[in-house]
Amino acid sequence: MFLPCKHHALVKLTNSSAPALNRPSLSTTPTMGSQKWKDCVCAVSVVVALGSLFYAYKQKNNTTKLSHLSPPKDGVEDLIGNTPMVKIRSLSEATGLNVYAKMELNNPGGSAKDRVALNIIKTFSEEQHIHGSKDKKNRVFEGTSGSTGISLALCCNAMGFSCHISLPDDTSQEKLSLLTALGAIVNKVKPASIVDPNQYVNAAKACAESYTDGIGMFADQFENEANWKCHYATTGPEIFLQLDGKVDAFITGCGTGGTMAGVSRYLKEQRGDSVRVILADPQGSGFYNRIKYGVMYDKVEKEGTRRRHQVDTLVEGIGLNRITKNFLKAEQYIDDSVRVTDEEAIKMAKWLCINDGLFVGASTAINAVAVLKYAENLPKGSNVCIIACDSGSRHLSKFWKEALAVDNNLSLSDIV
Ligand SMILES: Cc1ncc(COP(=O)(O)O)c(C=O)c1O
């Protein structure tokens, strides 16, 4: 880089000082030839110098870009959060809105639940002065068949705790394998109602209470306020910053309600009613009726029609038929709700994959369908943010098994 600059200095010397000193000899013919030669060398040198300057400028720009990369982190837990956001071009073009996905699937454990797991462990550690250790004798217990178990197992490993997950015995093999690979102790129980003491969440609580080898912590993601608080402290502000404060609508589903509570509270505090908060709800879940009519009920709960699972949908992670503390924290900020069927979600998952290169799980597809259904209520050009909670690879054996069968050439009018 510096060589051409030296050449440049040389050119200056040859052009000004040197000819002045040699002026008498300039009149002879052979010197005239050598003068042309010198001019030629000068011209080439100038071109080389300019080229080099341009190259140096480009390099400087590249270096500036690289300097935006964050410095090395202290541990895997420090990689959680600060997820990217991407425009969903196909939905933006179709609706006239700017539709963005907050890529929570980019967290190290593959979902937004990393934030929750981390904050639950941190809060326990701070409040009860518990530390992780090499022997991992202090243990986190949770009842979950979803992403939270995976995130807890990952955070426990990174922070020196052991992890014990209770789940229904019909949980998919891929999730069981993942939890086992992460070193979690897996306790399979028969699927049961939440009022049954053997239901997996109750089983997890009982296991935590009877643990004596160290301190047992019951994560309790549905009731634990560390859940919504981490979204209020991180996910909400990140979304706000990434859209330069211009968030006109936020659309997501509720499982525990933690994401909805934390993000919507933050956005409403910043934007007031300029931001619309919409709950996307899968079939079989009671949240839609709760928001629309104040009653937590779905027709699948009618006498004699209840299924093996509480919420009758292929969609995992969102939808519920009971009120939890985290949902109660969210409810006051929710403006409206949109109901989405499994069929719509399955088609949307295929659409996003084929048209945008977004390979997402079921809850993200539900959120994207809700954008289409709600779009006409928003002014053109509005910025809409949805949560892309996890990847399609978490759902290959169930939800994506159905989505594989959908024609690649489907259009948006085939979805809703
Ligand atoms: C895949 C997926 N999406 C969305 C959610 C909903 O998040 P929240 O529990 O914050 O309502 C969950 C919750 O477990 C989930 O697993």
The ligand as an ORCA input file, in Angstrom:
! r2SCAN-3c Opt
* xyz 0 1
  C     -41.127    -22.263     18.726
  C     -41.747    -21.300     19.686
  N     -42.292    -20.196     19.211
  C     -42.877    -19.300     20.035
  C     -42.920    -19.495     21.381
  C     -43.665    -18.508     22.232
  O     -42.887    -17.780     23.083
  P     -43.419    -17.326     24.496
  O     -43.295    -18.499     25.415
  O     -42.514    -16.226     24.874
  O     -44.843    -16.905     24.384
  C     -42.344    -20.622     21.904
  C     -42.399    -20.879     23.328
  O     -41.980    -21.896     23.817
  C     -41.737    -21.556     21.045
  O     -41.173    -22.676     21.506
*
